[in-house]
Amino acid sequence: MGRDTHFGDGDILLDDIGYCSGTAVAGVGAGHWDAGWALLGMSAGALGFVRAYPALKKGLDAGDFGRVRLGAA
């Protein structure tokens, strides 16, 4: 989920047909227009995450316990 959170729904949907972020870029370079949809979806998802991050930050940082050492566990 971590990678798809950053690259968006386009990456989640297009992983099933063989595109991830790297292969989508290579596909566009090779002239495969369907790979362009993957890049657009990833870009839209990334933009959505960036815009929503200020509202999500408190929840995302809730598990941050600072510096944890083995002796403290």
CHARMM internal coordinates of N, CA and C (Angstrom, degrees):
IC EDIT
DIST 1 N 1 CA 1.4392
DIST 1 CA 1 C 1.5245
ANGL 1 N 1 CA 1 C 111.88
DIST 1 C 2 N 1.3108
ANGL 1 CA 1 C 2 N 118.21
DIHE 1 N 1 CA 1 C 2 N -28.66
DIST 2 N 2 CA 1.4541
ANGL 1 C 2 N 2 CA 119.76
DIHE 1 CA 1 C 2 N 2 CA -175.93
DIST 2 CA 2 C 1.5161
ANGL 2 N 2 CA 2 C 114.05
DIHE 1 C 2 N 2 CA 2 C -59.21
DIST 2 C 3 N 1.3121
ANGL 2 CA 2 C 3 N 116.63
DIHE 2 N 2 CA 2 C 3 N -48.62
DIST 3 N 3 CA 1.4555
ANGL 2 C 3 N 3 CA 119.85
DIHE 2 CA 2 C 3 N 3 CA -179.11
DIST 3 CA 3 C 1.5246
ANGL 3 N 3 CA 3 C 110.26
DIHE 2 C 3 N 3 CA 3 C -66.57
DIST 3 C 4 N 1.3197
ANGL 3 CA 3 C 4 N 117.60
DIHE 3 N 3 CA 3 C 4 N -41.98
DIST 4 N 4 CA 1.4530
ANGL 3 C 4 N 4 CA 120.27
DIHE 3 CA 3 C 4 N 4 CA -179.02
DIST 4 CA 4 C 1.5153
ANGL 4 N 4 CA 4 C 112.06
DIHE 3 C 4 N 4 CA 4 C -68.80
DIST 4 C 5 N 1.3031
ANGL 4 CA 4 C 5 N 117.27
DIHE 4 N 4 CA 4 C 5 N -25.50
DIST 5 N 5 CA 1.4541
ANGL 4 C 5 N 5 CA 119.41
DIHE 4 CA 4 C 5 N 5 CA 175.20
DIST 5 CA 5 C 1.5208
ANGL 5 N 5 CA 5 C 109.87
DIHE 4 C 5 N 5 CA 5 C -63.87
DIST 5 C 6 N 1.3257
ANGL 5 CA 5 C 6 N 116.73
DIHE 5 N 5 CA 5 C 6 N -38.37
DIST 6 N 6 CA 1.4585
ANGL 5 C 6 N 6 CA 120.62
DIHE 5 CA 5 C 6 N 6 CA -178.54
DIST 6 CA 6 C 1.5161
ANGL 6 N 6 CA 6 C 112.89
DIHE 5 C 6 N 6 CA 6 C -80.06
DIST 6 C 7 N 1.3255
ANGL 6 CA 6 C 7 N 117.73
DIHE 6 N 6 CA 6 C 7 N -34.33
DIST 7 N 7 CA 1.4595
ANGL 6 C 7 N 7 CA 119.76
DIHE 6 CA 6 C 7 N 7 CA -174.88
DIST 7 CA 7 C 1.5124
ANGL 7 N 7 CA 7 C 113.63
DIHE 6 C 7 N 7 CA 7 C -98.90
DIST 7 C 8 N 1.2892
ANGL 7 CA 7 C 8 N 118.73
DIHE 7 N 7 CA 7 C 8 N -9.51
DIST 8 N 8 CA 1.4466
ANGL 7 C 8 N 8 CA 120.90
DIHE 7 CA 7 C 8 N 8 CA 169.24
DIST 8 CA 8 C 1.5093
ANGL 8 N 8 CA 8 C 116.66
DIHE 7 C 8 N 8 CA 8 C 94.23
DIST 8 C 9 N 1.3131
ANGL 8 CA 8 C 9 N 113.40
DIHE 8 N 8 CA 8 C 9 N 177.69
DIST 9 N 9 CA 1.4543
ANGL 8 C 9 N 9 CA 121.33
DIHE 8 CA 8 C 9 N 9 CA -176.78
DIST 9 CA 9 C 1.5181
ANGL 9 N 9 CA 9 C 112.68
DIHE 8 C 9 N 9 CA 9 C -64.24
DIST 9 C 10 N 1.3086
ANGL 9 CA 9 C 10 N 118.24
DIHE 9 N 9 CA 9 C 10 N -30.58
DIST 10 N 10 CA 1.4597
ANGL 9 C 10 N 10 CA 120.28
DIHE 9 CA 9 C 10 N 10 CA 178.74
DIST 10 CA 10 C 1.5198
ANGL 10 N 10 CA 10 C 111.00
DIHE 9 C 10 N 10 CA 10 C -58.86
DIST 10 C 11 N 1.3160
ANGL 10 CA 10 C 11 N 116.76
DIHE 10 N 10 CA 10 C 11 N -37.49
DIST 11 N 11 CA 1.4611
ANGL 10 C 11 N 11 CA 120.56
DIHE 10 CA 10 C 11 N 11 CA 178.47
DIST 11 CA 11 C 1.5196
ANGL 11 N 11 CA 11 C 111.53
DIHE 10 C 11 N 11 CA 11 C -71.31
DIST 11 C 12 N 1.3160
ANGL 11 CA 11 C 12 N 117.59
DIHE 11 N 11 CA 11 C 12 N -38.95
DIST 12 N 12 CA 1.4614
ANGL 11 C 12 N 12 CA 120.60
DIHE 11 CA 11 C 12 N 12 CA 178.58
DIST 12 CA 12 C 1.5233
ANGL 12 N 12 CA 12 C 110.07
DIHE 11 C 12 N 12 CA 12 C -61.53
DIST 12 C 13 N 1.3176
ANGL 12 CA 12 C 13 N 116.56
DIHE 12 N 12 CA 12 C 13 N -46.74
DIST 13 N 13 CA 1.4583
ANGL 12 C 13 N 13 CA 121.07
DIHE 12 CA 12 C 13 N 13 CA -177.42
DIST 13 CA 13 C 1.5213
ANGL 13 N 13 CA 13 C 112.31
DIHE 12 C 13 N 13 CA 13 C -70.83
DIST 13 C 14 N 1.3207
ANGL 13 CA 13 C 14 N 117.43
DIHE 13 N 13 CA 13 C 14 N -38.72
DIST 14 N 14 CA 1.4553
ANGL 13 C 14 N 14 CA 120.02
DIHE 13 CA 13 C 14 N 14 CA -173.64
DIST 14 CA 14 C 1.5153
ANGL 14 N 14 CA 14 C 113.68
DIHE 13 C 14 N 14 CA 14 C -87.62
DIST 14 C 15 N 1.3396
ANGL 14 CA 14 C 15 N 118.21
DIHE 14 N 14 CA 14 C 15 N -8.90
DIST 15 N 15 CA 1.4646
ANGL 14 C 15 N 15 CA 119.73
DIHE 14 CA 14 C 15 N 15 CA 172.20
DIST 15 CA 15 C 1.5229
ANGL 15 N 15 CA 15 C 110.40
DIHE 14 C 15 N 15 CA 15 C -59.22
DIST 15 C 16 N 1.3349
ANGL 15 CA 15 C 16 N 116.57
DIHE 15 N 15 CA 15 C 16 N -33.08
DIST 16 N 16 CA 1.4633
ANGL 15 C 16 N 16 CA 121.01
DIHE 15 CA 15 C 16 N 16 CA -178.03
DIST 16 CA 16 C 1.5188
ANGL 16 N 16 CA 16 C 112.69
DIHE 15 C 16 N 16 CA 16 C -66.67
DIST 16 C 17 N 1.3299
ANGL 16 CA 16 C 17 N 117.98
DIHE 16 N 16 CA 16 C 17 N -24.83
DIST 17 N 17 CA 1.4653
ANGL 16 C 17 N 17 CA 119.34
DIHE 16 CA 16 C 17 N 17 CA -179.94
DIST 17 CA 17 C 1.5231
ANGL 17 N 17 CA 17 C 112.07
DIHE 16 C 17 N 17 CA 17 C -107.79
DIST 17 C 18 N 1.3239
ANGL 17 CA 17 C 18 N 117.40
DIHE 17 N 17 CA 17 C 18 N 12.08
DIST 18 N 18 CA 1.4550
ANGL 17 C 18 N 18 CA 120.91
DIHE 17 CA 17 C 18 N 18 CA 169.86
DIST 18 CA 18 C 1.5074
ANGL 18 N 18 CA 18 C 116.72
DIHE 17 C 18 N 18 CA 18 C 104.81
DIST 18 C 19 N 1.3095
ANGL 18 CA 18 C 19 N 119.51
DIHE 18 N 18 CA 18 C 19 N 9.24
DIST 19 N 19 CA 1.4610
ANGL 18 C 19 N 19 CA 119.89
DIHE 18 CA 18 C 19 N 19 CA 178.73
DIST 19 CA 19 C 1.5151
ANGL 19 N 19 CA 19 C 111.17
DIHE 18 C 19 N 19 CA 19 C -110.04
DIST 19 C 20 N 1.3153
ANGL 19 CA 19 C 20 N 114.79
DIHE 19 N 19 CA 19 C 20 N 129.42
DIST 20 N 20 CA 1.4552
ANGL 19 C 20 N 20 CA 122.24
DIHE 19 CA 19 C 20 N 20 CA 166.28
DIST 20 CA 20 C 1.5209
ANGL 20 N 20 CA 20 C 104.58
DIHE 19 C 20 N 20 CA 20 C -121.36
DIST 20 C 21 N 1.2908
ANGL 20 CA 20 C 21 N 118.56
DIHE 20 N 20 CA 20 C 21 N -173.63
DIST 21 N 21 CA 1.4629
ANGL 20 C 21 N 21 CA 119.54
DIHE 20 CA 20 C 21 N 21 CA -175.25
DIST 21 CA 21 C 1.5320
ANGL 21 N 21 CA 21 C 112.24
DIHE 20 C 21 N 21 CA 21 C -60.00
DIST 21 C 22 N 1.3117
ANGL 21 CA 21 C 22 N 118.05
DIHE 21 N 21 CA 21 C 22 N -42.81
DIST 22 N 22 CA 1.4674
ANGL 21 C 22 N 22 CA 120.33
DIHE 21 CA 21 C 22 N 22 CA -178.52
DIST 22 CA 22 C 1.5158
ANGL 22 N 22 CA 22 C 113.28
DIHE 21 C 22 N 22 CA 22 C -70.62
DIST 22 C 23 N 1.3273
ANGL 22 CA 22 C 23 N 117.10
DIHE 22 N 22 CA 22 C 23 N -44.72
DIST 23 N 23 CA 1.4605
ANGL 22 C 23 N 23 CA 119.02
DIHE 22 CA 22 C 23 N 23 CA -178.55
DIST 23 CA 23 C 1.5249
ANGL 23 N 23 CA 23 C 111.44
DIHE 22 C 23 N 23 CA 23 C -71.77
DIST 23 C 24 N 1.3272
ANGL 23 CA 23 C 24 N 117.65
DIHE 23 N 23 CA 23 C 24 N -26.59
DIST 24 N 24 CA 1.4659
ANGL 23 C 24 N 24 CA 120.12
DIHE 23 CA 23 C 24 N 24 CA 176.28
DIST 24 CA 24 C 1.5251
ANGL 24 N 24 CA 24 C 110.51
DIHE 23 C 24 N 24 CA 24 C -66.82
DIST 24 C 25 N 1.3216
ANGL 24 CA 24 C 25 N 117.10
DIHE 24 N 24 CA 24 C 25 N -43.16
DIST 25 N 25 CA 1.4652
ANGL 24 C 25 N 25 CA 120.56
DIHE 24 CA 24 C 25 N 25 CA 177.65
DIST 25 CA 25 C 1.5332
ANGL 25 N 25 CA 25 C 109.90
DIHE 24 C 25 N 25 CA 25 C -63.31
DIST 25 C 26 N 1.3249
ANGL 25 CA 25 C 26 N 116.58
DIHE 25 N 25 CA 25 C 26 N -44.12
DIST 26 N 26 CA 1.4605
ANGL 25 C 26 N 26 CA 120.01
DIHE 25 CA 25 C 26 N 26 CA 178.51
DIST 26 CA 26 C 1.5340
ANGL 26 N 26 CA 26 C 110.48
DIHE 25 C 26 N 26 CA 26 C -64.21
DIST 26 C 27 N 1.3316
ANGL 26 CA 26 C 27 N 117.25
DIHE 26 N 26 CA 26 C 27 N -38.84
DIST 27 N 27 CA 1.4554
ANGL 26 C 27 N 27 CA 121.08
DIHE 26 CA 26 C 27 N 27 CA 179.09
DIST 27 CA 27 C 1.5171
ANGL 27 N 27 CA 27 C 112.43
DIHE 26 C 27 N 27 CA 27 C -63.71
DIST 27 C 28 N 1.3224
ANGL 27 CA 27 C 28 N 117.18
DIHE 27 N 27 CA 27 C 28 N -42.20
DIST 28 N 28 CA 1.4643
ANGL 27 C 28 N 28 CA 120.36
DIHE 27 CA 27 C 28 N 28 CA 176.71
DIST 28 CA 28 C 1.5242
ANGL 28 N 28 CA 28 C 109.74
DIHE 27 C 28 N 28 CA 28 C -63.41
DIST 28 C 29 N 1.3204
ANGL 28 CA 28 C 29 N 117.08
DIHE 28 N 28 CA 28 C 29 N -41.31
DIST 29 N 29 CA 1.4587
ANGL 28 C 29 N 29 CA 120.78
DIHE 28 CA 28 C 29 N 29 CA 178.20
DIST 29 CA 29 C 1.5177
ANGL 29 N 29 CA 29 C 112.52
DIHE 28 C 29 N 29 CA 29 C -62.92
DIST 29 C 30 N 1.3273
ANGL 29 CA 29 C 30 N 116.66
DIHE 29 N 29 CA 29 C 30 N -29.85
DIST 30 N 30 CA 1.4608
ANGL 29 C 30 N 30 CA 121.49
DIHE 29 CA 29 C 30 N 30 CA 179.67
DIST 30 CA 30 C 1.5240
ANGL 30 N 30 CA 30 C 112.04
DIHE 29 C 30 N 30 CA 30 C -87.62
DIST 30 C 31 N 1.3316
ANGL 30 CA 30 C 31 N 116.88
DIHE 30 N 30 CA 30 C 31 N -1.26
DIST 31 N 31 CA 1.4500
ANGL 30 C 31 N 31 CA 120.30
DIHE 30 CA 30 C 31 N 31 CA 176.68
DIST 31 CA 31 C 1.5153
ANGL 31 N 31 CA 31 C 115.50
DIHE 30 C 31 N 31 CA 31 C 92.98
DIST 31 C 32 N 1.3267
ANGL 31 CA 31 C 32 N 118.53
DIHE 31 N 31 CA 31 C 32 N 13.20
DIST 32 N 32 CA 1.4577
ANGL 31 C 32 N 32 CA 122.10
DIHE 31 CA 31 C 32 N 32 CA 177.85
DIST 32 CA 32 C 1.5316
ANGL 32 N 32 CA 32 C 108.98
DIHE 31 C 32 N 32 CA 32 C -86.82
DIST 32 C 33 N 1.3199
ANGL 32 CA 32 C 33 N 116.10
DIHE 32 N 32 CA 32 C 33 N 105.39
DIST 33 N 33 CA 1.4542
ANGL 32 C 33 N 33 CA 120.34
DIHE 32 CA 32 C 33 N 33 CA -174.64
DIST 33 CA 33 C 1.5142
ANGL 33 N 33 CA 33 C 112.65
DIHE 32 C 33 N 33 CA 33 C -68.33
DIST 33 C 34 N 1.3328
ANGL 33 CA 33 C 34 N 118.64
DIHE 33 N 33 CA 33 C 34 N -25.55
DIST 34 N 34 CA 1.4591
ANGL 33 C 34 N 34 CA 119.18
DIHE 33 CA 33 C 34 N 34 CA 178.47
DIST 34 CA 34 C 1.5243
ANGL 34 N 34 CA 34 C 111.38
DIHE 33 C 34 N 34 CA 34 C -64.67
DIST 34 C 35 N 1.3200
ANGL 34 CA 34 C 35 N 117.05
DIHE 34 N 34 CA 34 C 35 N -27.27
DIST 35 N 35 CA 1.4631
ANGL 34 C 35 N 35 CA 120.22
DIHE 34 CA 34 C 35 N 35 CA 176.75
DIST 35 CA 35 C 1.5259
ANGL 35 N 35 CA 35 C 111.19
DIHE 34 C 35 N 35 CA 35 C -68.23
DIST 35 C 36 N 1.3156
ANGL 35 CA 35 C 36 N 116.85
DIHE 35 N 35 CA 35 C 36 N -26.04
DIST 36 N 36 CA 1.4559
ANGL 35 C 36 N 36 CA 120.89
DIHE 35 CA 35 C 36 N 36 CA 176.74
DIST 36 CA 36 C 1.5190
ANGL 36 N 36 CA 36 C 111.83
DIHE 35 C 36 N 36 CA 36 C -62.49
DIST 36 C 37 N 1.3443
ANGL 36 CA 36 C 37 N 116.08
DIHE 36 N 36 CA 36 C 37 N -35.55
DIST 37 N 37 CA 1.4662
ANGL 36 C 37 N 37 CA 118.99
DIHE 36 CA 36 C 37 N 37 CA 176.58
DIST 37 CA 37 C 1.5204
ANGL 37 N 37 CA 37 C 111.13
DIHE 36 C 37 N 37 CA 37 C -64.21
DIST 37 C 38 N 1.3233
ANGL 37 CA 37 C 38 N 116.28
DIHE 37 N 37 CA 37 C 38 N -36.01
DIST 38 N 38 CA 1.4647
ANGL 37 C 38 N 38 CA 119.79
DIHE 37 CA 37 C 38 N 38 CA 176.97
DIST 38 CA 38 C 1.5290
ANGL 38 N 38 CA 38 C 110.20
DIHE 37 C 38 N 38 CA 38 C -62.55
DIST 38 C 39 N 1.3204
ANGL 38 CA 38 C 39 N 116.15
DIHE 38 N 38 CA 38 C 39 N -45.33
DIST 39 N 39 CA 1.4663
ANGL 38 C 39 N 39 CA 119.62
DIHE 38 CA 38 C 39 N 39 CA 179.79
DIST 39 CA 39 C 1.5247
ANGL 39 N 39 CA 39 C 111.58
DIHE 38 C 39 N 39 CA 39 C -64.84
DIST 39 C 40 N 1.3235
ANGL 39 CA 39 C 40 N 116.58
DIHE 39 N 39 CA 39 C 40 N -39.43
DIST 40 N 40 CA 1.4669
ANGL 39 C 40 N 40 CA 118.77
DIHE 39 CA 39 C 40 N 40 CA 177.19
DIST 40 CA 40 C 1.5215
ANGL 40 N 40 CA 40 C 111.50
DIHE 39 C 40 N 40 CA 40 C -63.68
DIST 40 C 41 N 1.3262
ANGL 40 CA 40 C 41 N 116.48
DIHE 40 N 40 CA 40 C 41 N -41.96
DIST 41 N 41 CA 1.4653
ANGL 40 C 41 N 41 CA 119.94
DIHE 40 CA 40 C 41 N 41 CA 178.25
DIST 41 CA 41 C 1.5106
ANGL 41 N 41 CA 41 C 112.58
DIHE 40 C 41 N 41 CA 41 C -64.23
DIST 41 C 42 N 1.3350
ANGL 41 CA 41 C 42 N 116.48
DIHE 41 N 41 CA 41 C 42 N -41.74
DIST 42 N 42 CA 1.4670
ANGL 41 C 42 N 42 CA 119.86
DIHE 41 CA 41 C 42 N 42 CA 178.42
DIST 42 CA 42 C 1.5165
ANGL 42 N 42 CA 42 C 110.93
DIHE 41 C 42 N 42 CA 42 C -65.65
DIST 42 C 43 N 1.3291
ANGL 42 CA 42 C 43 N 116.37
DIHE 42 N 42 CA 42 C 43 N -40.19
DIST 43 N 43 CA 1.4642
ANGL 42 C 43 N 43 CA 119.96
DIHE 42 CA 42 C 43 N 43 CA 179.42
DIST 43 CA 43 C 1.5220
ANGL 43 N 43 CA 43 C 111.14
DIHE 42 C 43 N 43 CA 43 C -66.15
DIST 43 C 44 N 1.3231
ANGL 43 CA 43 C 44 N 116.72
DIHE 43 N 43 CA 43 C 44 N -41.83
DIST 44 N 44 CA 1.4614
ANGL 43 C 44 N 44 CA 120.14
DIHE 43 CA 43 C 44 N 44 CA 178.50
DIST 44 CA 44 C 1.5278
ANGL 44 N 44 CA 44 C 110.86
DIHE 43 C 44 N 44 CA 44 C -64.09
DIST 44 C 45 N 1.3246
ANGL 44 CA 44 C 45 N 116.83
DIHE 44 N 44 CA 44 C 45 N -40.90
DIST 45 N 45 CA 1.4579
ANGL 44 C 45 N 45 CA 120.23
DIHE 44 CA 44 C 45 N 45 CA 178.18
DIST 45 CA 45 C 1.5186
ANGL 45 N 45 CA 45 C 112.36
DIHE 44 C 45 N 45 CA 45 C -65.94
DIST 45 C 46 N 1.3328
ANGL 45 CA 45 C 46 N 116.47
DIHE 45 N 45 CA 45 C 46 N -40.19
DIST 46 N 46 CA 1.4639
ANGL 45 C 46 N 46 CA 120.36
DIHE 45 CA 45 C 46 N 46 CA 178.21
DIST 46 CA 46 C 1.5240
ANGL 46 N 46 CA 46 C 110.49
DIHE 45 C 46 N 46 CA 46 C -65.16
DIST 46 C 47 N 1.3349
ANGL 46 CA 46 C 47 N 116.72
DIHE 46 N 46 CA 46 C 47 N -42.37
DIST 47 N 47 CA 1.4573
ANGL 46 C 47 N 47 CA 120.33
DIHE 46 CA 46 C 47 N 47 CA 178.40
DIST 47 CA 47 C 1.5295
ANGL 47 N 47 CA 47 C 110.43
DIHE 46 C 47 N 47 CA 47 C -63.35
DIST 47 C 48 N 1.3233
ANGL 47 CA 47 C 48 N 117.02
DIHE 47 N 47 CA 47 C 48 N -41.78
DIST 48 N 48 CA 1.4586
ANGL 47 C 48 N 48 CA 120.69
DIHE 47 CA 47 C 48 N 48 CA 177.45
DIST 48 CA 48 C 1.5159
ANGL 48 N 48 CA 48 C 112.06
DIHE 47 C 48 N 48 CA 48 C -61.28
DIST 48 C 49 N 1.3358
ANGL 48 CA 48 C 49 N 116.85
DIHE 48 N 48 CA 48 C 49 N -40.31
DIST 49 N 49 CA 1.4659
ANGL 48 C 49 N 49 CA 120.29
DIHE 48 CA 48 C 49 N 49 CA 178.66
DIST 49 CA 49 C 1.5244
ANGL 49 N 49 CA 49 C 111.04
DIHE 48 C 49 N 49 CA 49 C -66.01
DIST 49 C 50 N 1.3259
ANGL 49 CA 49 C 50 N 116.55
DIHE 49 N 49 CA 49 C 50 N -43.39
DIST 50 N 50 CA 1.4610
ANGL 49 C 50 N 50 CA 120.34
DIHE 49 CA 49 C 50 N 50 CA 179.99
DIST 50 CA 50 C 1.5287
ANGL 50 N 50 CA 50 C 110.50
DIHE 49 C 50 N 50 CA 50 C -62.11
DIST 50 C 51 N 1.3305
ANGL 50 CA 50 C 51 N 116.35
DIHE 50 N 50 CA 50 C 51 N -41.39
DIST 51 N 51 CA 1.4664
ANGL 50 C 51 N 51 CA 120.01
DIHE 50 CA 50 C 51 N 51 CA -179.60
DIST 51 CA 51 C 1.5307
ANGL 51 N 51 CA 51 C 111.32
DIHE 50 C 51 N 51 CA 51 C -69.10
DIST 51 C 52 N 1.3332
ANGL 51 CA 51 C 52 N 117.67
DIHE 51 N 51 CA 51 C 52 N -34.24
DIST 52 N 52 CA 1.4649
ANGL 51 C 52 N 52 CA 121.48
DIHE 51 CA 51 C 52 N 52 CA -177.68
DIST 52 CA 52 C 1.5268
ANGL 52 N 52 CA 52 C 112.88
DIHE 51 C 52 N 52 CA 52 C -86.90
DIST 52 C 53 N 1.3200
ANGL 52 CA 52 C 53 N 118.03
DIHE 52 N 52 CA 52 C 53 N -13.31
DIST 53 N 53 CA 1.4644
ANGL 52 C 53 N 53 CA 121.34
DIHE 52 CA 52 C 53 N 53 CA -173.97
DIST 53 CA 53 C 1.5312
ANGL 53 N 53 CA 53 C 114.19
DIHE 52 C 53 N 53 CA 53 C -54.99
DIST 53 C 54 N 1.3349
ANGL 53 CA 53 C 54 N 120.06
DIHE 53 N 53 CA 53 C 54 N -44.69
DIST 54 N 54 CA 1.4713
ANGL 53 C 54 N 54 CA 117.77
DIHE 53 CA 53 C 54 N 54 CA 179.78
DIST 54 CA 54 C 1.5358
ANGL 54 N 54 CA 54 C 112.59
DIHE 53 C 54 N 54 CA 54 C -56.36
DIST 54 C 55 N 1.3129
ANGL 54 CA 54 C 55 N 117.75
DIHE 54 N 54 CA 54 C 55 N -37.55
DIST 55 N 55 CA 1.4640
ANGL 54 C 55 N 55 CA 120.39
DIHE 54 CA 54 C 55 N 55 CA 179.32
DIST 55 CA 55 C 1.5254
ANGL 55 N 55 CA 55 C 111.48
DIHE 54 C 55 N 55 CA 55 C -75.17
DIST 55 C 56 N 1.3110
ANGL 55 CA 55 C 56 N 117.63
DIHE 55 N 55 CA 55 C 56 N -28.13
DIST 56 N 56 CA 1.4632
ANGL 55 C 56 N 56 CA 122.24
DIHE 55 CA 55 C 56 N 56 CA -177.62
DIST 56 CA 56 C 1.5251
ANGL 56 N 56 CA 56 C 113.53
DIHE 55 C 56 N 56 CA 56 C -89.24
DIST 56 C 57 N 1.3311
ANGL 56 CA 56 C 57 N 117.35
DIHE 56 N 56 CA 56 C 57 N -16.52
DIST 57 N 57 CA 1.4626
ANGL 56 C 57 N 57 CA 121.67
DIHE 56 CA 56 C 57 N 57 CA -171.37
DIST 57 CA 57 C 1.5266
ANGL 57 N 57 CA 57 C 113.53
DIHE 56 C 57 N 57 CA 57 C -54.48
DIST 57 C 58 N 1.3137
ANGL 57 CA 57 C 58 N 117.99
DIHE 57 N 57 CA 57 C 58 N -44.30
DIST 58 N 58 CA 1.4679
ANGL 57 C 58 N 58 CA 120.70
DIHE 57 CA 57 C 58 N 58 CA -178.13
DIST 58 CA 58 C 1.5261
ANGL 58 N 58 CA 58 C 110.61
DIHE 57 C 58 N 58 CA 58 C -60.23
DIST 58 C 59 N 1.3090
ANGL 58 CA 58 C 59 N 117.54
DIHE 58 N 58 CA 58 C 59 N -44.69
DIST 59 N 59 CA 1.4606
ANGL 58 C 59 N 59 CA 120.93
DIHE 58 CA 58 C 59 N 59 CA 178.83
DIST 59 CA 59 C 1.5150
ANGL 59 N 59 CA 59 C 112.95
DIHE 58 C 59 N 59 CA 59 C -68.79
DIST 59 C 60 N 1.3311
ANGL 59 CA 59 C 60 N 116.49
DIHE 59 N 59 CA 59 C 60 N -36.95
DIST 60 N 60 CA 1.4623
ANGL 59 C 60 N 60 CA 119.87
DIHE 59 CA 59 C 60 N 60 CA 179.58
DIST 60 CA 60 C 1.5237
ANGL 60 N 60 CA 60 C 112.02
DIHE 59 C 60 N 60 CA 60 C -69.43
DIST 60 C 61 N 1.3188
ANGL 60 CA 60 C 61 N 116.50
DIHE 60 N 60 CA 60 C 61 N -32.31
DIST 61 N 61 CA 1.4651
ANGL 60 C 61 N 61 CA 120.94
DIHE 60 CA 60 C 61 N 61 CA 179.84
DIST 61 CA 61 C 1.5271
ANGL 61 N 61 CA 61 C 112.64
DIHE 60 C 61 N 61 CA 61 C -86.73
DIST 61 C 62 N 1.3217
ANGL 61 CA 61 C 62 N 118.69
DIHE 61 N 61 CA 61 C 62 N -1.52
DIST 62 N 62 CA 1.4606
ANGL 61 C 62 N 62 CA 121.54
DIHE 61 CA 61 C 62 N 62 CA -176.75
DIST 62 CA 62 C 1.5277
ANGL 62 N 62 CA 62 C 112.11
DIHE 61 C 62 N 62 CA 62 C -61.15
DIST 62 C 63 N 1.3105
ANGL 62 CA 62 C 63 N 118.16
DIHE 62 N 62 CA 62 C 63 N -28.87
DIST 63 N 63 CA 1.4554
ANGL 62 C 63 N 63 CA 121.40
DIHE 62 CA 62 C 63 N 63 CA -179.37
DIST 63 CA 63 C 1.5167
ANGL 63 N 63 CA 63 C 113.71
DIHE 62 C 63 N 63 CA 63 C -91.49
DIST 63 C 64 N 1.3272
ANGL 63 CA 63 C 64 N 118.39
DIHE 63 N 63 CA 63 C 64 N 7.59
DIST 64 N 64 CA 1.4546
ANGL 63 C 64 N 64 CA 121.75
DIHE 63 CA 63 C 64 N 64 CA -178.59
DIST 64 CA 64 C 1.5245
ANGL 64 N 64 CA 64 C 109.36
DIHE 63 C 64 N 64 CA 64 C -84.31
DIST 64 C 65 N 1.3328
ANGL 64 CA 64 C 65 N 115.76
DIHE 64 N 64 CA 64 C 65 N 110.19
DIST 65 N 65 CA 1.4569
ANGL 64 C 65 N 65 CA 120.85
DIHE 64 CA 64 C 65 N 65 CA -178.64
DIST 65 CA 65 C 1.5234
ANGL 65 N 65 CA 65 C 111.62
DIHE 64 C 65 N 65 CA 65 C -103.20
DIST 65 C 66 N 1.3171
ANGL 65 CA 65 C 66 N 117.19
DIHE 65 N 65 CA 65 C 66 N 16.45
DIST 66 N 66 CA 1.4458
ANGL 65 C 66 N 66 CA 120.47
DIHE 65 CA 65 C 66 N 66 CA -178.84
DIST 66 CA 66 C 1.5119
ANGL 66 N 66 CA 66 C 111.24
DIHE 65 C 66 N 66 CA 66 C 74.99
DIST 66 C 67 N 1.3085
ANGL 66 CA 66 C 67 N 116.41
DIHE 66 N 66 CA 66 C 67 N -151.05
DIST 67 N 67 CA 1.4565
ANGL 66 C 67 N 67 CA 121.10
DIHE 66 CA 66 C 67 N 67 CA -178.51
DIST 67 CA 67 C 1.5291
ANGL 67 N 67 CA 67 C 108.82
DIHE 66 C 67 N 67 CA 67 C -83.05
DIST 67 C 68 N 1.3136
ANGL 67 CA 67 C 68 N 117.33
DIHE 67 N 67 CA 67 C 68 N 117.94
DIST 68 N 68 CA 1.4578
ANGL 67 C 68 N 68 CA 122.24
DIHE 67 CA 67 C 68 N 68 CA -179.20
DIST 68 CA 68 C 1.5162
ANGL 68 N 68 CA 68 C 108.73
DIHE 67 C 68 N 68 CA 68 C -112.99
DIST 68 C 69 N 1.3095
ANGL 68 CA 68 C 69 N 116.39
DIHE 68 N 68 CA 68 C 69 N 131.88
DIST 69 N 69 CA 1.4673
ANGL 68 C 69 N 69 CA 121.87
DIHE 68 CA 68 C 69 N 69 CA 179.57
DIST 69 CA 69 C 1.5214
ANGL 69 N 69 CA 69 C 108.97
DIHE 68 C 69 N 69 CA 69 C -112.95
DIST 69 C 70 N 1.3189
ANGL 69 CA 69 C 70 N 116.35
DIHE 69 N 69 CA 69 C 70 N 159.22
DIST 70 N 70 CA 1.4498
ANGL 69 C 70 N 70 CA 120.93
DIHE 69 CA 69 C 70 N 70 CA -179.65
DIST 70 CA 70 C 1.5352
ANGL 70 N 70 CA 70 C 112.44
DIHE 69 C 70 N 70 CA 70 C -58.71
DIST 70 C 71 N 1.3176
ANGL 70 CA 70 C 71 N 116.91
DIHE 70 N 70 CA 70 C 71 N -37.86
DIST 71 N 71 CA 1.4484
ANGL 70 C 71 N 71 CA 119.82
DIHE 70 CA 70 C 71 N 71 CA 179.89
DIST 71 CA 71 C 1.5238
ANGL 71 N 71 CA 71 C 113.27
DIHE 70 C 71 N 71 CA 71 C -64.59
DIST 71 C 72 N 1.3448
ANGL 71 CA 71 C 72 N 116.51
DIHE 71 N 71 CA 71 C 72 N -25.87
DIST 72 N 72 CA 1.4507
ANGL 71 C 72 N 72 CA 121.22
DIHE 71 CA 71 C 72 N 72 CA -178.45
DIST 72 CA 72 C 1.5236
ANGL 72 N 72 CA 72 C 112.57
DIHE 71 C 72 N 72 CA 72 C -85.82
DIST 72 C 73 N 1.3209
ANGL 72 CA 72 C 73 N 117.33
DIHE 72 N 72 CA 72 C 73 N -12.07
DIST 73 N 73 CA 1.4699
ANGL 72 C 73 N 73 CA 120.51
DIHE 72 CA 72 C 73 N 73 CA -175.40
DIST 73 CA 73 C 1.4932
ANGL 73 N 73 CA 73 C 113.03
DIHE 72 C 73 N 73 CA 73 C -76.78
END
COOR INIT
IC SEED 1 N 1 CA 1 C
IC BUILD
